[in-house]
């Protein structure tokens, strides 16, 4: 799925992919995103993001705030770490 670049920014449109599988790469600042479903042998990885530690921490803050806002508006969702880890 393509989306338009934000107003005031030039360049190509951003790609959008659904991800339900994440893998930390060679170091803590390299994260891969992909899709994995029950019955699948291996996840399909479609994106790798590498960031400096400062920006990785900024991303963590943005995600933490977004999740807190979502849960405050709707409901807290349960963590399924055991399910996610079983797919590795």
N, C-alpha and C positions, 0 to 999 in steps of 0.2 A: 504494500500500500504506500502511495506517495502522499506527502503533505507539502504544502507551500512553505517556503522559508518565512520566518518571522519578518514583520514589517521593518524596514531599515537594514535588512541583511541581504546581501546578494549571494549568488551561488545556486547550486542545484538544490532540488527539493530533498528533504530527508526521507530515508526509507523507514518504514515501520514494520516490525516483526513481533509476533507473539513469542514470548519465552516462558517456559515452565521448568527449565533446567539451567543450572548455573555451575560453573566450574572455575575455581581460582587456578590460574596458570602457574607459570614458573615462579612467580613471586606474588605477594599479596596485592599488588597493584595491577595485575593483569587478570581480567575476568572475561570468561567466555559465556555466551548466551546461546541457548538452543531449545529444541523441543524433544521431549521423550514421552512416550505413551506406553501403557501396559502392553506387554506382548512384543514390544520393539526390542531388538537386540542391542542397539546402540543409539544414543541420542544424535540428532541431526543438529550440528553446531552451525550457526549462521552469522555470528558476530563476535569479535574480540575487541575489548576496549582496554587500552593500556593508559594509565594516568600516573602522574607524579603523586607522591604521597599526600601533598597538600590538597590536590584536587580529588583524590580518592576520599579523603576525609570530608571534603565539601559535599561530594555525592552522598556519602553516608548520612550526613546531616539532612540533606534534602529528602532522602528516602525515609528517614526516621520521622521527620515532620509530616510528610505526606501520609504515612501510615497512621500516625497519631490523629491527624485530622479526619481521615476516613473512619477510623474506629470511633471517634467522638461523634461523628454524624450518623453512623449506622450501628455497628456492633463490633466488638472485638472478635477477631477471627482466631481460630485455633491454629497452632503450629503443627505441621506434619513432618517434623524433621526425620522421624523414623522411616516414614514412607519415602521421603526424598533420598535419604542415605541408602535405602535398599536398592535404589536404581543405579547406584554407582558401580 
